[in-house]
Structures are given as structure tokens and as C-alpha cells.
Amino acid sequence: MVKVLIVEDEMPSARKLNALIGIIAPEFEVVEILDSVQETVQFLNNNKVDLIFLDIHLADGNSFTIFEQIQVETPIIFTTAFNQYAIDAFQQVSVDYLLKPIEKERLEQAIGKYKKIHLNSQASTVVDYQQINQIISQSLNKPEYQERFMVHFRDKIKTIKVDDIASFYAENKSVFITTFDGHSYDLPNTLEQLEEKLNPKYFFRANRKCIVQIKAVKDAVVYSKNKLKLNIEPPLPFDAIISAEKSPKFKQWLSK
């Protein structure tokens, strides 16, 4: 019998996880459900389990403070609502995780990984949880950019992925999206607001009237007095001119 500890401060989530474990791995026994760092430290000081499902945010703080107080060698499957950057961090250190809301298929995979590594192998797996905490903290400091925009199209609402957007431009006191297939949609945002939401690796504020996507820039020609005129595809309803002051920054962006 595999003894399991669930550490989760949202009781509905804990009950769901408990039920799914019972279905997927009936040989697993959930011996306790805890909701805080303090309770977990006390429990692990006096009890031994084979597997821990550990939420990151607990009732009394970050669960990684557990590892500052006691030595934990028990395999852990993290449960998290963190963004994609943090998930990448978990993958880098080879620790499994479950993204909330937990799906049955994903839980099966995590349990299968645990069985393969810890039940069918004599090799021990040592995990540096302090390293994980450091990587996650660094990851969470990265800005999170918008991945899609919601637009109104006739009597419908649709979403457009950022990868499909060639440019944003302002005209007649309105702001529009232009997609690579040549369609345009209006947005209730200013270009200043959009600039904060877009990844500067892929989008550049050419001037006060437009923001361009790097894949939409076919080339740039010297205009007058060191200005640049961009050839954008699909084209904008006006010339996209970059000032002489901004040209060096644009060239640097384009060459990355």
C-alpha cells in the first residue's frame, strides 16, 4: 500500500484529488489531508509517507518554506495554478506537477511517472527543492504577455491569437487589429495600453500610429533624414514611418 499525503488549502480541490486517486490507483491510501505549512511540518516530523501531493500556495504561506524547516526526501507531485513560465521551471528540474484544475488523464500520467521511478526502480531520485523554489521565483518575475485578444465581428465575439496579428494601428480615434489573412477588427484599447500587453521581442511601436509584428516586416527603406519606411504585409492604410531617433532601436530589434 502506497501511503499518500495531500497538502491543499482548498477543500473542494483536495476532495476531488482524493477521489481521483482512489479511482486511478486503488492501491494508494490517502492517510491525511492538510492545509498549511505548519501542519505539514508537524506531520512529517512524526510520520512517514511514500508520496506527497503538494499545493504551492497554502493557508499560511508558500509551501517551499516546509523545506527550510525539515529535510524532505519523499517524492512530491506539485499541484499549482502557476503560469506557463513556472510550469517550464518544474520541467527543468524533472519534478512532476499538476496544473489546476486537475484532470484525470494528467493525474494518471503523474502517478504513472511516480510508479516508474520510485516503485519499479532501485535508483533513488534526489530533488533539490530549494533550487526549485529559486527557479520558480525567478520565473514568476517574468512579465506575462497577452496571448489572444477578444474582438467583435458582426454579431459574434471571437478570439484572435497574438501569433496571427500582423499589426495594430490607430485611425480616426479608433484602434484596429490587422491579421495576416488581411482582416481588420476594432479594439477598445489605446496603443499605449496594447504596448504594455505585447511581448517586445515580437512587437515594436513604430510610431504614435502603429505597432508592428516582426513577421509582418518585409523590409525597410531609407526615407528622408535617416528615417525608415517599413514595408508591412498586409499593408497598413498609411505609410509606417520610423523616426531617425527611433531607427537605431528598430534595427537592433529587427536583428535579434
N, C-alpha and C positions, 0 to 999 in steps of 0.2 A: 504494500500500500504506500503510495506516494503522499506524504503529508504536505499540505499546501497552506500558506498564509496569504490572505488578501488584505492589502492595506489601501483603503479607498475611503474618502470622506463624503462621498455622495452615495447614500444607501441604495437608491434605485439602481445605480451602476454596479454596486457591489453585489446586489441580489441577482442581477442579470448575469454577471460574470460567474457567480457561484452556480447558477442553474446551467449555464452553457458548459462549464467544466464537468458537471455531473453527466451531461449528455455525451460530450466528446470523449471524456476519459473517466469512466466509472471507477477505475482503479485508483483515482485520485481522491483524497479526503481533505476537504477544507476544514482545518481544525480551528481556525479563528478568523474573524473579520475585524480589523482595527481601523481607526480613522485619524490617528495622529502620530507625530514623530515620537512623543513621549511614551505613548502606549507601546509603540513598536520596539523602542529601545528596551523597555522593561520586559516585554515578552521575549525578545531574542536573547536577553541576558539569562533567561531561565528555561528556555525551550529551544528545541531543535526541529527544524522543518527541512523538507527536501527542495521546495520551490516557493518563491515569493512573487506574487503579482503586486507591483508597487506603483501607486499613483505618484506623480511628481509633486503636485500641489496638495498639501494636506491641511487639516483644520488648524494646525499650529505652525505651519511653515513649509519650507522646501524639504522634501524627503531626503535630499542628499546630506542634510545635517545629521542623519542617522549614522552615516559612515564616519563622521567626525567624532562620534561618541563611542562606537563599538566596532569591532572587527567583524565584517560580514563576509563569509565565504559561500553562502548559499546562492545558487543560481537565481537570477532575477529576470522576470519579464516585466518591462515597464509598461504602464498604461499612461497615455498622455494625450492632451489636446493641443500640443505644440504645433507650430507651423512647420512647413516643409524643410526649412533650414535646419531646425533642430532634429527632425527625423533623419536627415542626412548625417547629422553628427552621431546619432545612435548607430547607424550603419557602419560608420568609420571604425568604431571600436568593437564591432561584432557582438553587440548586445541586442537581443530581440526586443521588440516593442509592439504595443497595440495602440492604434490610433482610435480615439473615441469619436463617435460611438462604436463600440466593439462589434465586429461582425463575426459570425460563426466560422466562416471559412478562414478568416485571418487568424482566429484563435486556434483552429485546428493546425495551421501551419506552425504557429509559435510552439504549441505543445509538441508537435512532431519534431521540431528542432531540439527542444529540450530532451526528448526521449533519445534522439540520435546521439546527442553529445554526452549526456550525463547518465543514461541508463544502459546504453549499448557499447560504451567505450570505457576503458580503464584510465584513459588520459584525463587529467584534471584540467579544468579551464579556469585561469586566474584572470579576474577582471579588475581593473583599476577604476573604482567608482569616483575617485577624486578627479581623475582625468576626464571622465565622462561629464562631471559637473562643470569643469572648466570649459570643455568644448561646447556644451550647451549654452553656458553663459555668454560665450563669445558669439555663438550663432544667433542668440536672441537679440544681440545688439545690432545685427544687420537690419537695415530698413526693409520693410515688406512692401513690395510694389504691387500695384493693381494688376490683375491678370485678365480681367474682362470688364466690359462696360455694358450697361443695360441701355437700350435705345428704344424709342417708339417708332414703329414702322406701320403706317396706315392705322388699322385698328388693333394691332398686335404689339406685344412687347417681346423683344428678342435680345440675346446677348451676343456680343462680338468679342472674340479673343484678341488680346493685345497683339499677338503674332500676325493677325490678319489686317492690322491697321497700318496704312502707309503714312498717314499724316493727320494732324489736327490743324484747323485753321479758323480764324475769326474773320467774319464779314458781315456787314450790316447789323452790328451789335449782337450777332449770334455766333455760336461756336459749333463747328461741324467735325465729324469723323469722316475720313475717306479711307475705304478699304481697298485692298489690292485688286479686287474684282471691279473697281470703279464706282461702287455705290457710296453715297454720302448720307449721313444721318446727323441730326442736330443733337446737341448735348446741353444740359443745364449747368455747365461749368464754365469757368473762365480758363484761359490758357495758363494763368498763374497757378490755379488750383490743379490743373492737369499735370503741370510740370513737376509738382511735388509727388504725384502718384505714379509717375513713369520712371522706369529704370534708365538712368542717364547713359548706361552702356549702349542702349539701343535707340534712344530718342534724344534729339537735340533741338533746343529752342533756337531756331534760325534767326528769328526777328520777332517783333511785337505781334506779328500776324500769324505765325505758324510754328508748329513743332513737327519735325520730320523723323521718320523711322529710317534707320541706316540702310535697310534693304531697298528702300524706295529711292535712294540717291543713286542715280545712274552716273553722273559726273558733275563737275563744277567748272565753270569757265571764268576767267578773269574778266571782271566788269570794268568799272572805272574807279581810279584811285584806290587800287588794291581791294576793291570789293569783289565778292564772288556771286555768280548767278548759278543757282542749282537747277539741274535738270532732274525733275521728280517724275516718277511713274507710279501711279497715274498722276497727271499734271494737276497743279493747283489752278484755281481760277485767276491767279495773278502771278507775277514773277516772284520767285523766292530769292531775295537778295540778302546776302550776309555782309555786314558792315566790315570795314577794314580793321576795326578794333577786335571784332569777333572772329575774323578769318583764321588767325593762328590757332585759336581754341578749336575751331571746327576741323581744321586739318589734323590736329592731334587726335580728336575724337574719331575721325574717319580712318585713321591709320591704325587704330587699336585692334 
